[in-house]
Amino acid sequence: MKIVTIEREYGSGGGEIAQLLARELGWKLWDQLLTEEIARLAECPKAVVQLREERTDPLYYRLFKSFLRGSYEGSLNAHKLKVVDSESILKLTERVVLHAAKTGNSVIVGRGSQQFLKHRQDTLRIFLYAPREDKVRRLLARGKSDKEAEQLVDTVDRERADFIQKFFHVEWPDRTLYHAMINTAIGEPAVLRMILDFMKSLDARVTA
């Protein structure tokens, strides 16, 4: 195993667990670094990418983009248009994810990485989830209000599911894609140990 992808429900602690895993293995963590690299390639602020990644574009944005590209001024300056939408970010994401995979020794968090690397034999694909109350509790600990935490838990995963359905044409989570789906309610140390054990087991099977 040279790559681990961590897909996660929002609030399940996927980012923190990915960080622990990367530190334990001494591998590069592609989470915020992935967003930063996409922003660099798109020549836009990181905050702009964060608004669009793992989401489909809202209707008003799609209409604006269609108008901009179809307008007289837009047609004259088509080569200058740099519309940072979900589709363009996805293409850049694939480019960065494939680069990370080629480099190896990478822990990659979400952004469709499990789909981009689904045919690679050297990739362990993990999905992390948690009970709703655990996810809300985790967000409250990060300083979110009760209302904000519940709203985020209810909406972010719906946006991720819409994103995966639109661009990869599968349901989210696609259970057949993952080597393991782990409930993070068992605690971060236990989840970390399970992932490491999975890696050892798969490595042993390949070398046997």
N, C-alpha and C positions, 0 to 999 in steps of 0.2 A: 504494500500500500504506500503510494506516494502522495495521495491527495485525500482529504476528507472534506465533504460538503456537509454543512449543517443547515438544514431547512428547519424553520421553527414557527410556532404560533407566537403571536405578539404577546409579550409579557411572560413567556415561559422560561426566560433566562438563557436563550440560545446564544446571544452575543457574549455573555459572561462565560458560559461553558466553552464556547469556541476559543475564547482568550486563554482559559485555563489549559485547554488541550494543546494549543499552539505553544504555550510556555513549557508544558511538560515534555513535548516532543522536540522543542527547539526549532519549530517550523515557523514560516512566515504566516501571519494572520491577514487574510484579505477580507476585511469588513469595512471599517472607515477608509482604509487604504484603497479599497476597490472604488469607493465613491470618489475619493480624491483623484484617482487616476482617470476615471471617466470624465470628471470635471476638467482635468488638464487637457484631455484629448478633445473634449467638446468646446474648449476655450470659453468656459463659463464658470460662475461661482459654484462652489460645492453645494450651497443651499438650494440652488436651482435644480441640481441633480437629485438631491434628497426629496424634493417635492414630486418628482416624476418617476423615480425608480420603484419597481414592484407595484406599479399602478397603471391603469389605463387612463388616457386623457379624458378629462370631463368634457361634456358636450360643448360648453361655451368655448373651450380651448380648441376642440376639433373644428368648430365653425370658424373661429378666428384664423386658424391655420389654413383652412380651405379658402377663405376669403383672401388672405394675404397672398397665397400662391396663385390664385386665379385673377387677382386684380391687375389692372394695367401696369401700375407701378411695380407690383411684385414680379410680373412677367419680364419687365425690363431689367430688373435687378435680381433675377432668380439665382444667379451664381453667388450673390452676396448674402442670400438668406441663410441664416443659421437658426432654424427653429428647433429648440431643444424640447422635443416631445418624447413620449414614452417609446416610440418605435426607434428613433435615432439613438436614444440612451440604451435600448436593448442591444442594438448592433454593436455599440461600443463596449457594452458589458460582455458580450460574447467574445469579443476580441481580447479583452483583459483577462477573462476567465481562462481562455485557451492558452494565453501566455503564461498565466500562473500554473496551469496544469503542465505545460511543457517544461517549465522550470522545476516543478516537483516540490516536495516537502512543503505543501501549502494546505492551510485550513481555510476554506472559503465559505462565507456565510450568505446563504440565500441568493437573491437576485437571479433566480433561474439557473444557478450553477449546476444543480442536480440534473437538469434537463440537458444542458450543454455537454455534460460529461457522462451521460447515461450509458454510453457504449464502452467506456474505458474500464479495463479490467483492474487497473491500479488505483481505482477510486472507491472509497467507502462512503456510502450515502446514508446519512442519518436524518431522521425527522424527530424533533422534540416538541412535546405538547404538555399541557398541564390543565388541571381543573380550573374552571373559570375563577373561583374564589382565590386560588393561588396566584393567578395572573393579576387579578385586581390588587391583591395584597402586595405583590412585588412592585407594581406601579405606584402604589401609595407610598412605599418605602423610598421611591425615587423622587417624591415630592409632589406627585399628582394629586389633585383633589378627588373626592369620591366620584363626583359626576364625570370628571375628565377621564379617570381610570376606566370606568365602566363603558364610557363612549368609545374609547380607544380599543378596548378589548372587543367590542362589538363591531367596529368598523374596519380596523386595519386588516384583519384576516379576510374579511369579505373582499377588500380591495386586492389582496394578494391572490385570492381565488379567481377573481375576475381577470387579473393579469395573466395567470397561468392558463386559464381557459382560452383567452383571446389569442395569445401568442404561441402556445404550445398545444392547444386543442385537447387538453386532458383535464380531469377534475383534480382539485387540490384538497388534500394531498393525494397524489397518485401512489397508492400503497404498494403496487407492484414494483415501484422504482427503488424503494429503500431497502437496505440491508437490515435496518432496525428502526423501530419507532419506540421512543422511550418517554415515559411519563416523568417529568422533572420533579414531581412532588417527592420523589425518593431522595432528593438532595443532590446538590452539585457534585460532591465527591463521589457518590455512588454512580452518577451518570458518567462522570469522567472515567471511572474504573471500567464501566461496561464498554465504553467506546474503545478504550485501550485493549481490553480483552478481545473484542471483535476484531480489531486490527491484527492482533497476534494469531487468532484462530484462522483468519483468512490468509495471512502470510504463510502459516504452517501448511495450509491446504495446497497453496500454490507450489511450495517447495517440496512437498511430499512426493 
